[in-house]
Structures are given as C-alpha cells and as structure tokens.
C-alpha cells in the first residue's frame, strides 16, 4: 500500500485529497492530510467576521465535512 502525505489544508491541499481519493481506493493508498488546525478558514472573509457581519461558523469549515 502506498502512503501519500498532503501538507497543508488550504484549497489546494483539500482539492488534492479529494481528487486522489476519487481515483485511488483505500486498499491502493493511505492518504493523510497534515494541517495544524481542524478547520479550513476562508481568510478572504475575515474582515466580515471582524465587523460582526459573519459568524465564526460562516468562515470556518471543518475538514470532516469536506473530506468524507
């Protein structure tokens, strides 16, 4: 079994994990995403959070929701 490590949970890292998991079965490869946080933060929306226009839940998406 191959071991694949994806470093960073930004848009590119999440996209890489999603595409790899579509093409490789769990018996072919073990895909691991390394990220220090447990959620992806939309940094382009932080100013709206700072101005209380959005809640924290609106700009953070936990990896469990996008990497099923």
C-alpha positions in Angstrom: 0.0 0.0 0.0 1.3 3.5 -0.9 1.3 6.3 1.7 0.5 9.8 0.4 1.0 12.8 2.6 -0.6 16.2 1.7 0.9 19.1 3.6 -1.4 22.0 4.3 -5.2 22.1 4.4 -5.7 25.1 2.1 -7.8 25.0 -1.0 -5.0 23.2 -2.9 -4.5 20.6 -0.2 -8.1 19.8 0.2 -8.6 19.6 -3.6 -5.6 17.2 -3.9 -7.0 14.9 -1.2 -10.5 14.9 -2.8 -9.1 14.1 -6.3 -6.7 11.4 -5.1 -9.5 9.7 -3.0 -11.7 9.6 -6.2 -9.0 7.8 -8.2 -7.4 5.6 -5.5 -9.2 3.1 -3.3 -8.4 2.7 0.4 -6.6 -0.6 -0.5 -4.4 1.2 -3.0 -3.2 4.2 -0.9 -3.4 5.7 2.6 -3.9 9.5 2.1 -3.1 11.7 5.1 -3.7 15.5 5.3 -1.4 17.3 7.7 -2.7 20.6 9.0 -2.3 22.2 12.4 -5.9 23.4 12.6 -9.0 21.2 12.4 -10.9 23.5 10.0 -10.3 25.5 6.9 -10.7 29.3 7.3 -11.8 31.5 4.5 -9.2 34.2 5.1 -10.8 36.5 2.5 -13.8 36.8 4.7 -12.0 37.6 7.9 -12.8 41.3 7.6 -16.6 40.5 7.7 -16.1 38.4 10.8 -14.2 41.3 12.4 -17.0 43.7 11.6 -19.5 41.2 13.0 -21.2 40.7 9.6 -20.5 36.9 9.7 -20.2 34.4 12.5 -17.2 32.3 13.0 -19.0 29.2 11.7 -19.6 31.0 8.4 -15.9 31.4 7.7 -14.6 28.1 9.1 -15.4 24.7 7.6 -14.2 21.6 9.5 -12.3 19.0 7.4 -14.7 16.3 8.4 -17.4 18.0 6.4 -15.4 18.3 3.1 -13.3 15.2 3.4 -15.9 12.4 3.7 
